[in-house]
């Protein structure tokens, strides 16, 4: 049952216990009914025999038997015997051949011709004639056969009852668990849309599931507020850091213009400038992601020639690639047009290509592909560099995540791929990665033309 859904598990348990209870109740009921049936047969037998005493009278030393004595009522056969056991009047069941001894006022149970019988005898003295025996005979087997029919009927109905209980149990369980399904669907939507503003919204209720829903909504509200505060903090800090970094860069440029500055000092200023520029890029990326989180980042799409923009981005990275002895190859279909934001598209390619160059091997290559398929523009940036470990493939899209910082280019902050993923998403596309450690990586993206 480990792989079964909760609805199925509860339905099976409900059906099992209901079937168990029903069988137990039917067993007791049928047992009591059987005893009651036999008791009723015996009672009817006594009543019929005792009532038949009035049907026989004596006149002139002859017995006169009323016609009612011959009636078969409640399955009881009545017969009249002399004191020495000679049959006088009455009826005997068909196939009945037994002749048991008379036992005054007692019910005998005998077996005759594979059939069980109850026999009840009463002696009675008739004025003007003498003592006679009244005997009543009724079939126990036939009475039990009616109970057998009832048991068979119950055996036929029981599977139908089990199926009915299963259906009712499933519908009841399904209806009961509908709020849980709604909670699950809400969680899936939040994960898919990355939107913490969604709520379960079951309303007011007193049971545990409604309380769980309310608690879940309250937790989502708290999380949403916490993320908004974090986003606002990131935005505020990024804004505050831009000014001092800009001042540092300006001062570094000014100091490098001084003719009297020594080479050693110049080298130190250049290091400061390099780090400041790296910080400026990180701040710019943070600001962009912060605006994206808050829905304030402007996306201005226009009809662009993506083939030309892709070729341009590849050529701009050739200088950096030559420094690392890496060759850049392009396979770009001509005249591919789509609705896109020019600055965002170029930034996406710059990040992907610069990553491929930064983590490439000396003497290696970076291959850039762009083609169209239906209403989608598809592309890839491939390298034969150090690759990405399998356990890190899902994490590289997280902000500030860097694979093994000991071998990671320190110029990269870990924000580039987060930004790339957002740019692809706002263009109604998706991006995936294929990589083998030590063999290289391949980033594959697709964007909608509309």
N, C-alpha and C positions, 0 to 999 in steps of 0.2 A: 504493500500500500504506500510505499515511500514516494512513488512517482504520481500517485493519484492526486487530483485536486481536492481541496478541502470540501467542496460541495459533494463530490462522489464519496469521500470518506464518511462524512456525516450521514449521507443518504444510506450507505451500506450499514452503518451502525444502527441507524434508526430502524431500517427495514428488518435487520437481524433481531433486534430486541423486541420489536413489535410482533414479528413472526413467532419468536420464542414465547412471548406472553400469550399470544393467540392460541398456539398449540397447547400450552399448559392449561389455559382456560377451557379449551375444547376437550382436552383429556379428562379434566375433572367433571365437566358438564356431561360428557358422554358416559362416564363411569356412573355418575349419580343417576343419569337418565335410565341406564340399563337396570340399575337396582330398583329404581322407581317403577320401571316397566314390569319387572317380574313381580314386584309387590302388588302392582295394580292387577296383574293377571290372576294372582292368587286370591286377591280380594273379590274380583269379579266371579271367580269360580265358587267361592264360599257363598256369595250372595245368590247366585243362580241356583245352587243346590238347595240352600235353605228356603228359597222362595218357591221351589217346585213342590214342597210338601203339601201345599194347598191345592195342587192340581190332581191329586189322587185321593179317591174316596172309595168306601166299600158299600155295596148294596146287594143284599141277599147272597152274602158270601162271595160276591164277585167284585173285582176291582174296576172302578170306572176312572179312566185317565182322560183328563182334559186335553184338548188339542194343543194348548199352549205348551204342554210338556214336550212336544216334539219340535218346537221352534228352536232354531240355532241362534242364540243371542249371545253377543260378546265372544263368539267362538267356542262356547261351552256346549258339549254334547251331554245330554241327560239320559240316564237309563235307570231302570227299576229291577231289583233282584229279590228273589224270595229269601227267606232266612237261611236256607241251605245253599245259597249261591246260584240258584237257577235264574237265568235271564227271563224277565217277564215282558217288559215294555221298554220303549225308548229307542235311541239312536246311538250308533257307535261310529267313530271316525273311519273313513275309508283306509284300509290297509292296517288297521289296528287289530292285533291278534293276541295281545297279552291278557292274562286273567289273574291279576294279583289278588292277594288276600285282602279282605275288608279290614280297614283300620279306622275305627270310629273317630271322627272329628279331626283327623290328621291328613295333611297333604303329602301324598307320596310322589316321588319323582322316579319315573321308570324310563328305560330305553327300549324302544321297540321299532324294528325296521329302520334303523339309523335315524330315528326321530325321538326327541325327548318329550315326555308328557307329564302333566300334573294331573293327579287323581285325588278326588276328595269324596269321602264316604260318610253318610249319616244313616243311622238306623232309626226307624220310626214305627211305632205301633199304631195300626189303623183299627179302629173299633169295628168289629164285625168281620175282621179278616185275620189279623195277627201282625207279627213283626216283619217288616220289609227293609231293604237297603236302597237308599237313593245314592246314586254315584254320578259324579260330574267329571268329565274328561276334557282337557284343553291342551293344545299343543304349545309347548315352550319354544320349540324350534321355529315355528312360524312367527311367534312374537319377536324372537331374537333376529329373525330375518329382516323384519321391518327396521330394527335397530342397525343391522348391517347395511341396509340401503341408505340409512341416514349417514352412517360413517363414510360410505363410498361417496355420497353426495358431498359431504364435508371435505373429503380428500380431493375431489375435483375442484371444489371452490377455493381450497386453500392456496394453490399456486396463483389463481387469479387474484386472490386477496393479497398475496405477497407482491404481485406486480402492481396492483392498485396502490398498496402502501408505499412501494418504491417510487411510483410516480408522484404521489402526494408528498412524500418525504423530500424528493428532489425539488419539486416546485416550492415547497415551504422553505427548504434550505437555501435555494437560489434567491428567493425573495428576501430571506433574512440577511444573506450575504451581499445583496446589491450595494449597500453602503460601502462595504469593503472593496468591491469592484470599482466603485467611483473613486475611492481614495487611491487605489492602485493606478487608475487611469490618470488622475491628477498628478501623481508622482511622475508617471511616464511623460506627461506633457511638460512638466517642469524641467525634466532632464533633456527632453528633445528640444524645447524652445529656449531653455536656459532663462526662464521667466519666473521669478519668485513672487510675482504679483498675483498668480493664480491661487484660488482657494477651492477647497472641497465643497463647502457651502451646503451641508446637509440640513442646516436649520437646527431648531431646538428639538431635543429628545432626551429621554431619561435613561435609555439603556446604554450599555458599555460602548457600543459602536459609535453612537452619537457623541458620547463624551470623548472618545478617541478622536473623532473627526474635529470636534471643537478644539481639542488640545493641539492637534496637528495644524489647524489653521492659525492658532495663536503662535505656535512655533515658527510657521512660515512668515508670519508678520514680523516677529522678532528678528528672524534671519534677514528678511528684506531690509529692515531698518539698519541692521548691522552692516550689510553690504553697501547700502547707500552712504552710511557714514564713512566706510572704508574708501568708496569711490570718491567721495567729496574730499577726504583727507589726501588721497593720491593726487587729485586735481589741484588742491591748494598747495601742497608741497612742491609739485612740479612747477607751478606758476612762480612760487617764491624762489625756487632754485635757478630759474632762467636768468634772472638779473645778475646774481653774482657770477654765474658761469660766463655770461656775456662779457662782464667786466674783466674776468680773468683772461678770456681770449683776446680782448682788445688790448690789455696791458702786455700780453705776451707778444702780440704783433708789433706793438710800439717798441718794446725792448729789443726785439730782433732787428729793428731798423737803426739802432744806435751803432755807429761805426766803431766806437771805442770799447764795445763789449768784447770780452775775451771769448775764444772758441769754447773753452770749458763751460763758461757761463751760458753761452749760446746753446750748447748741447742740453744743458739742464732746463733752460727755458723751453726748448723744443719738446722735451719730455712732458713738461707741464702743459704745453699747448696741446699735445697729442691726447693726453688724458682728459683735458678740458673738452676737447672736441668729442671724445668718446662719451663723456658725461652729457654733453649737449644733445647728442643723438639719442641717448637713453631717455633724457627728459622729454624730447620731442615724441618719442614712441609712447612714453607713459601718458603724455597729454592726449595723444590721439586715442589710445585705448580707453582712457578715462572718459573722454567725450563719447566714444562709441558705447561704453557701458551706460552712460546717461542719456543716450539717444540724441546727443548734440553734435555729433560729427557730421559735417556736411558731405553729402555724396552727390556730385554733379556729373551725371552721365550724359554723354554725347556720342554721336556716331563717329567712331574712330577707326583708323586703319591699324589694327593690332599687329599686323605683320611688320610695319615700319617701326612701331614702338618697341617690339621685341628685339628687332635687329639693332636698334639704337641702344637698348639696355645692354645687349651682349657686347657691343663695341666699347661702351663706357667701362666695362669690367676688364677689358683686355690688358690695360696697364697693370692692374693688380695681379692678373694672371701671369703676365710675363715675369714679374718679380719672383714668382714661385715656380717658374719654368713649367707652367700649365697651359695647354692649348685649349682654346674655346672653339667648338664646332657648332654650326647651326644647321638645322633642317626645318626651314620655315616656309610654309605655303604662302604664295603671294596673294595680296589683295583680300585679306581676311578682315571683314568689318564687323563691328558689334557695338552695342550701347555700353559704354564703360566710362569710369572716372579716370582721366588720363594720369593724374598724379598718383592715385592709389594703385593703378595697374603697374606703373613704372616702379613704385616703391615695393610692390610685391615681387617683381622680377629681380630688382636689385638685391633684396634680402635673400632670395633663393640662390641667385648666382654667386653672390659674395660668400654665402655659407659654403657652397660647393667648392669655391676657390680656396677659402680659408682652411677647410678640412680635407683638401685634396692632397695627393702625393706629388712630390717633386717629379717632374717629367710626365705627369698624368694628363688627364683631359677633363673637360666639362662639355657636355653635349646639351644643346637647347633645341627642343622640338616644338612646333606649333602647327596645328592643322584643324580642320573643321569637320564636324560629323553631325549632319542634321541641323538642329537649331542650337548646337553647342559648339563652343570653341574649346579645343582640348590642347593641352601642352604638357611638357615635362622638362625637368632639369635633372640631368644625370651626371654622376661623377664616379671615378674609381678610387676614391679616397679611403679614409679610415673606417667609414661605415658607422652604423649605430647598433649597439647591442639590442637583442630582441626584447629584453625586459624594459627597455627605455622607449620603444617605438610609440607607445600610447601616451607617454609623459612629455614628449618633446613639444607638444602644443601648449603646455602649461607655462604660465608666466614665470620668468626667472629660473626656469629649469634648464640646467646644463649637464650634459653627459660627461661624467668623470672630469672634473675641473682641472685635473693635472695635465690633461691632454687637450683641453679646450682653449681656443683662441681667446685671450683675455679681452680682446676688443669687442667681443660679443656679450651682450648683457643677458641674453636669454629671453628677450621680448620679441625678437624678430618673427619667429614662427607663429606666436600668438597673434601678431598683427597680420601676418600673411593669411592665417585661417579666417580672421574677421573680414579681410578684404574679399576673399573668395566667397564668403557667405553673403555679403551685401550685393554681390553680383550674381546671386542665386545659383551658386555652384558648389563644388566640394573639392577637397584636396586629400590625397592619400600619400603614403610613403612606403617604399619597399627598400629594404637595406639588409646587407650582410656585413657583419663586423670584419674589417680588413679587406673587403671587396668593393665597397662603395655604396652609394645611395641613389635613389631615384624618386623624386617628388613629382607626382602626377596631379595636374589640376584641370578642372573643366569649368567654364563659365557660360552662362546663358547669353545668347546674342541679343535678346530683347532687353 
